[in-house]
């Protein structure tokens, strides 16, 4: 018998990725999987690639269905986790993949999200200084956002070391269409997205306050771009120098020994395809010869490192399991 886990919102892309990772995990056992419109359908009909659970029927998303698990993953739309989490027993550990509990500042929440601020849980980015210990001691953990983890990993060590100016950070990041969820939307139709790249939420993306909170940045411009690919994020992060040092060496020192963070060899640049299916983040840094600004490029799989994989990484820490259990360092290619 493994540790019993449940997935709320299992019919979505992040939920399907959680099911795939649980199926291959040596210590986890699926206790329940729930959905909304897809409740009553088998997992095999909703996620044909998850053969291990093909005959499991998605239950309605109700607290009593989830309460028997040792740990619950909440893969719900932003703003929907808090009400369900409040109904679960205190002994049940929870990892929330939504934004409900990420922010410390209630005013920042109200500026970017509808509804009242629900509170703050332990922030689930283990590679930040001191976070592993906090996650291990927590029963409630808030997973990072996909743009946030891709950007914070590139930026936080440089600000902490005094190398990057926290008052002058610019990010342009391209994301695959799965980041927008599985609901049918006109702008995500193949005829609309294929062969085209489109910026969206320019100047007002909801991950900005999270990135600032986790990285130490105080002024940040984020331009997200929808790219014609199903998954992956490629973020270009630039900042003004505050103190001269080799930014690549700073990143390499900060992430020495980290199994999922890879500062690439000189001259090799991150690409989204190299991270597909993995919990890895690929980083490279240089200095722009004209402007003198720091440039860091970061690539992740938004459904794994940016959602389900990081949720499993956090769950492993919370449950006292090896942090890398059930998670791939290597990507899938082509």
Protein Blocks (a to p, Z undefined) as FASTA:
>chain_A
ZZddddehklbmklmmmmmmmmmpckbccfbdcdfklgoiafklmmmmlmmlmmpccddd
dfklmmmpmbdcddddehilmmmmmmpcfklccddfbfklmpmblklmmmmpgcjdebjc
dddbfkbghklmmmmmpcbdcdddfklmmmmmmmmmmmmnomacfklccddddddfklno
jadcfklgmklmgopacdehehiafklmmmmmmnopabdcdddddddbfbdcdddddddd
fbdcdfklmmmmmmgoiakbccddehiacdfklmgoiabdcddddddfklopacdddddd
fklmmmmmmmmmmmmmmnopafkgoiafbdcdZZ
